[in-house]
Amino acid sequence: MKPEKSKELSRAAYQRACRVIPGGVNSPARAFRAVSGEPIFVQRGQGAYIWDIDGNRYIDYVGSWGPLILGHGHPKVIAAIEEAARQGTSFGAPTERETELAELICRAVPGVEMVRLVNSGTEAAMSAIRLARGFTRRDKIIKFAGCYHGHVDSLLVQAGSSATTLGMPNSPGIPQGCTADTLCLHYNDVPALEEAFAHYGSTIAAVILEPVVGNMGVVLPTKEFLQAVRELTSRHGALLIYDEVMTGFRLGWSGAQEYLSKLGIQPKQGPDLIVLGKIIGGGLPVGAYGGRAEIMKHIAPDGPVFQAGTLSGNPIAVASGLATLTELEKYPPYDRLEKLTQRLAQGLAELCRAAGLACQVQHAASMWTLFFNEEPVSDYRTALRSDTKRFARFFWGMLERGIYLPCSQFEAAFVSVAHDEAMIEATLSAAREALEEIAKD
Ligand SMILES: *Cc1c(COP(=O)(O)O)cnc(C)c1O
């Protein structure tokens, strides 16, 4: 085994950060608490690699938690950012690139005729919920346990990933009134959905879901579930919102609808609203929500539903997103990414089997999760039966061998355009050692 990596500088940086930033991090998932340790501090990234401030190199499967489908420092993205920055950082006035990005999203994503740009996925989900409520003049929303839609008050109920592993599914500071109109059901549970609509049908504004879940680890929907969600919302006059902050431009150029159609499980009629983020900013802060013009025209200043932002449509962020999406349109990487991910997933599953460790490697396009779990994960309940202690050991075993994975059992990992076959094989070699070490005791 390799000598232990030095983490001295990261340790010092973390202690310094902890004095002035809660937990030393600006977003809790980064803190490595779910794997009982301290985070590494990143110096730089290039392609599929990141380097920490102690000089250690890692193959990165986090990719900033999803945005970096082109890898770190893609030359075209960097050039676009530089060019935009030279022209001015912010105007608070419309710029043509915003329209270009909106046109591109409308062209790519079925059912999106208009979009509003914001600064994060959280903001986009929050605004889409407000729009759905304003449009339907109803208050109740349905979400699913283990789906994350940002840290929006009304949506922070059993919200997966970092909220799960921190053990605070309901955060203090959220008045009960804020979640009183949120019904939280289990993913893939059709009878529960039917019952909710039977009881509350005429008061439900929207159902929001991750069409392929990433935020309890990768979980796929069943055909029956997607069908039921679409039929029930249509029948009861509620809107269906696909939160594609993670899956948009990740599962395919057209996002989850394209991917699920290929699997034969996407209903003919798509969602009414779509929430985007992550990849559409190419590593800079951009979120968006969009849908049919008839609905989107309820947003101010066309309509009465208020939503605004000083830095929304920021020229540098939009340039970064445009460069990223343009590259994806010109050189679609999706088939290659899926093959690489399949090879990785299959390899990991075989290695676990060989080591005698129960596991489910679940993947969709270039998203994957290795669950240390006896049974397939189909919802939050089954996800929670995973062996998180074993996951923590695996995480550290991999980090020590130069592989940077999401620091929680309940997250998706990502393969980027910058990953190649050799890196996948190197990852599998590292996994073999890490898993054998775990199996020994
Ligand atoms: C990341 C994510 C969000 C939140 O986006 P932020 O930019 O972190 O606010 C919302 N929904 C889903 C599905 C996400 O994966």
The ligand as a MOL file (V3000), in Angstrom:
LIG
                    3D

  0  0  0     0  0            999 V3000
M  V30 BEGIN CTAB
M  V30 COUNTS 15 15 0 0 0
M  V30 BEGIN ATOM
M  V30 1 C -28.0370 20.6770 -6.4480 0
M  V30 2 C -29.5110 20.5580 -6.5380 0
M  V30 3 C -30.3620 21.6110 -6.1630 0
M  V30 4 C -29.8600 22.8580 -5.5180 0
M  V30 5 O -29.0450 23.6070 -6.3500 0
M  V30 6 P -28.0430 24.7020 -5.6880 0
M  V30 7 O -27.4150 25.3460 -6.8570 0
M  V30 8 O -27.1280 23.9290 -4.8120 0
M  V30 9 O -28.8980 25.6290 -4.9060 0
M  V30 10 C -31.7150 21.4620 -6.3800 0
M  V30 11 N -32.2220 20.3460 -6.9190 0
M  V30 12 C -31.4360 19.3020 -7.2900 0
M  V30 13 C -32.0620 18.1020 -7.9120 0
M  V30 14 C -30.0690 19.3750 -7.0840 0
M  V30 15 O -29.3050 18.3210 -7.4140 0
M  V30 END ATOM
M  V30 BEGIN BOND
M  V30 1 1 1 2
M  V30 2 1 2 3
M  V30 3 2 2 14
M  V30 4 1 3 4
M  V30 5 2 3 10
M  V30 6 1 4 5
M  V30 7 1 5 6
M  V30 8 2 6 7
M  V30 9 1 6 8
M  V30 10 1 6 9
M  V30 11 1 10 11
M  V30 12 2 11 12
M  V30 13 1 12 13
M  V30 14 1 12 14
M  V30 15 1 14 15
M  V30 END BOND
M  V30 END CTAB
M  END
